Amino acid sequence: MIHRSGLLLIGLVTLATPAPAAAGLIAYADAGAFQAAAAGGGNIDFAGMVQSHQYVSYPASGGLSVGGVTFSIANPVAGDAVNVTSRNYYPGATYARDFLVNAYVPSANTLTMTITLPTPVTAVGLDLGTFKGGALGFAFSNGATFTQSGTATFGQTAFLGFTSSPPFTSLTITESLSGGEALVIDDLQYGIAAPEPASVALLASGLLAVGCRRLLGRRTTGDAAPRAA
């Protein structure tokens, strides 16, 4: 039988043992899987912000703020802008919904978009694409990075989501192609990642061990009480 002091030690050690940390981010290509792994937060889209066959331009220096989320071009140069574009603006392509697209000076040679969130989060997902299907780099404010080798091309978007153990407040997306390339963003989701099953199991086992120790202590005290004559 484990002595009650040993049982207490087991419980405390279990509670103090961290869950196995994920090596960097967890990426999700499936929106349903991402939504099952995250909760709370908010959802941003651009429906109703622009008329059919038109776009609305916002200066790159200030960007666009929607629902507390800011979309801006990192390190902008003269002529850069952030555009909310109607789903049917471009001839020959109709997107599923109105979307955000960056307009930038091709001579800058690097396309970027920074998404700044209203609060620290551990989960973010969005529909995105590029006109030419170029690779994208993602840099989070907590230091995490991710590279996507290719994207949905002109007229299409595809879901990409992330969960992270350390929280972050912003995400910068970089696309290195120039000469008519553009980044398309829609339906941003953000929130808090659900605890991993391993973390929940460790916490539960620690609490159970401490509870058993307390119960054992009460029983031992009762056994030691003097008996009535």
MIVEXLO-658794 format. One record per residue (C-alpha): x, y, z; residue in three letters. Coordinates in steps of 0.1 Angstrom, whole numbers, plus 5000, padded with zeros to 4 digits. Each point is the difference from the previous one (the first is absolute). Layout:
% MIVEXLO-658794
    x    y    z resn
    X    Y    Z  ALA
...
This chain:
% MIVEXLO-658794
    x    y    z resn
 5000 5000 5000  MET
 5013 5035 4992  ILE
 5005 5021 5030  HIS
 4978 5031 5000  ARG
 5030 5024 4998  SER
 5011 4981 4969  GLY
 4966 5002 4985  LEU
 5000 5038 5005  LEU
 5034 5002 4983  LEU
 4987 4981 4970  ILE
 4971 5024 4998  GLY
 5021 5031 5002  LEU
 5025 4987 4974  VAL
 4972 4991 4976  THR
 4985 5035 5003  LEU
 5034 5016 4995  ALA
 5008 4979 4969  THR
 4993 5020 4968  PRO
 4981 4985 4971  ALA
 5023 4990 4971  PRO
 5006 5032 4981  ALA
 4992 5000 4963  ALA
 5030 5008 4978  ALA
 4989 5033 4986  GLY
 4965 5005 4985  LEU
 4973 4975 4992  ILE
 4987 5008 4965  ALA
 4965 4990 4988  TYR
 4989 4997 4963  ALA
 4965 4990 5011  ASP
 4977 5027 5014  ALA
 4980 4974 5020  GLY
 5030 4986 5017  ALA
 5012 5035 5009  PHE
 4967 5010 5014  GLN
 4999 4969 5022  ALA
 5034 5010 5014  ALA
 4991 5036 5007  ALA
 4973 5020 5019  ALA
 4989 5035 5006  GLY
 5015 5030 4984  GLY
 4984 5016 4969  GLY
 4994 4998 4963  ASN
 5008 5026 4974  ILE
 4988 5002 4964  ASP
 4995 5028 4975  PHE
 4964 4994 4988  ALA
 4981 5032 4995  GLY
 5030 5023 5000  MET
 5002 5005 4963  VAL
 4975 5002 4971  GLN
 4999 4975 4972  SER
 5028 5002 4974  HIS
 5019 5026 5021  GLN
 5027 5003 5026  TYR
 5007 5024 5029  VAL
 5036 5009 5007  SER
 5015 5007 5034  TYR
 5035 5016 5004  PRO
 5027 4976 5009  ALA
 5014 5022 5028  SER
 4968 4996 5020  GLY
 4986 4969 4985  GLY
 4964 4988 5006  LEU
 4985 4993 5034  SER
 4969 4977 5002  VAL
 4987 4988 5034  GLY
 5032 5009 5018  GLY
 5022 4981 4975  VAL
 5024 5021 4979  THR
 5012 4990 4965  PHE
 5030 5020 4988  SER
 5030 4997 4976  ILE
 5033 4995 5018  ALA
 5027 5025 4990  ASN
 4978 5017 4974  PRO
 5013 5022 4972  VAL
 4982 5028 4982  ALA
 4972 4986 4979  GLY
 4993 4970 5023  ASP
 4964 4995 5012  ALA
 4976 4976 5016  VAL
 4968 4993 4979  ASN
 4967 4985 5009  VAL
 4989 4985 4966  THR
 4967 4987 4988  SER
 4998 4963 4993  ARG
 4993 5007 4963  ASN
 5024 5029 4994  TYR
 5026 4981 4980  TYR
 4989 4990 4965  PRO
 5001 4962 4995  GLY
 4999 4992 5037  ALA
 4973 5000 5027  THR
 5011 4995 5035  TYR
 4977 4984 5026  ALA
 4997 5032 5020  ARG
 5013 5036 5000  ASP
 5036 4999 5012  PHE
 5030 5020 5010  LEU
 5029 5004 4975  VAL
 5032 5020 5003  ASN
 5009 5024 4973  ALA
 5037 5007 4999  TYR
 5027 5015 4978  VAL
 5016 4970 4982  PRO
 5035 5016 5001  SER
 4999 4994 5038  ALA
 5004 4963 4991  ASN
 4986 4987 5032  THR
 4963 4997 5008  LEU
 4991 5001 5037  THR
 4969 5002 5022  MET
 4999 5004 5038  THR
 4969 4990 5019  ILE
 4999 5015 5035  THR
 4975 4985 5024  LEU
 4982 5018 5028  PRO
 5011 4976 5028  THR
 5026 4973 5003  PRO
 4987 4967 4985  VAL
 5013 4965 4994  THR
 4979 4991 4969  ALA
 4995 5017 4967  VAL
 4986 4989 4967  GLY
 4992 5016 4966  LEU
 4991 4994 4964  ASP
 5028 5011 4978  LEU
 5015 4998 4966  GLY
 5023 5018 4975  THR
 4996 5009 4964  PHE
 5029 4978 4989  LYS
 4999 4972 5026  GLY
 5033 5012 5016  GLY
 5015 4987 5032  ALA
 4992 5019 5032  LEU
 5020 5006 5032  GLY
 4983 5006 5034  PHE
 5017 5017 5029  ALA
 4982 5003 5033  PHE
 5007 5026 5027  SER
 5010 4972 5024  ASN
 5029 4990 4977  GLY
 4984 4970 4984  ALA
 5002 4996 4962  THR
 4984 4979 4973  PHE
 5005 4996 4962  THR
 4973 4989 4976  GLN
 5014 4988 4967  SER
 4971 5010 4979  GLY
 4965 5016 5001  THR
 4967 5000 4983  ALA
 5003 5020 4967  THR
 4980 5029 4984  PHE
 4963 4997 5007  GLY
 5003 4976 5029  GLN
 5009 4999 5037  THR
 5008 4971 5024  ALA
 4998 4998 5037  PHE
 5032 5000 5022  LEU
 5000 5002 5038  GLY
 5024 4998 5029  PHE
 5000 4993 5037  THR
 5030 5008 5022  SER
 5009 4995 5037  SER
 5014 5034 5006  PRO
 4975 5028 4991  PRO
 5006 5026 4973  PHE
 4985 5033 4991  THR
 5010 5004 4963  SER
 5008 4980 4969  LEU
 5019 5012 4969  THR
 4996 4982 4967  ILE
 5027 5004 4974  THR
 4999 4990 4963  GLU
 5032 5006 4980  SER
 4986 4999 4964  LEU
 4995 5034 4983  SER
 4987 5012 4967  GLY
 4962 4997 5004  GLY
 5000 4976 5030  GLU
 4975 5008 5027  ALA
 4989 4985 5034  LEU
 4963 4993 5006  VAL
 4986 4997 5035  ILE
 4965 4993 5013  ASP
 4980 4986 5029  ASP
 5026 5005 5028  LEU
 4993 4979 5032  GLN
 5019 5004 5032  TYR
 4997 4987 5036  GLY
 5015 4977 5026  ILE
 5013 4966 4993  ALA
 4983 4972 5020  ALA
 5023 4983 5025  PRO
 5017 4969 4986  GLU
 4987 4966 5014  PRO
 5034 4993 5016  ALA
 4998 5033 5020  SER
 4965 4992 5012  VAL
 5010 4964 5010  ALA
 5031 5012 5019  LEU
 4979 5026 5019  LEU
 4973 4975 5008  ALA
 5024 4974 5013  SER
 5018 5025 5022  GLY
 4967 5012 5015  LEU
 4990 4964 5006  LEU
 5032 4992 5018  ALA
 4997 5030 5023  VAL
 4964 4991 5007  GLY
 5009 4964 5009  CYS
 5027 5013 5023  ARG
 4975 5022 5018  ARG
 4975 4971 5003  LEU
 5028 4978 5014  LEU
 5010 5026 5025  GLY
 4964 5003 5013  ARG
 4997 4962 5003  ARG
 5034 4997 5019  THR
 4989 5028 5024  THR
 4967 4982 5006  GLY
 5018 4967 5007  ASP
 5023 5016 5025  ALA
 4972 5016 5021  ALA
 4997 4985 5035  PRO
 4972 4975 5004  ARG
 4972 5005 5025  ALA
 5004 4980 5032  ALA
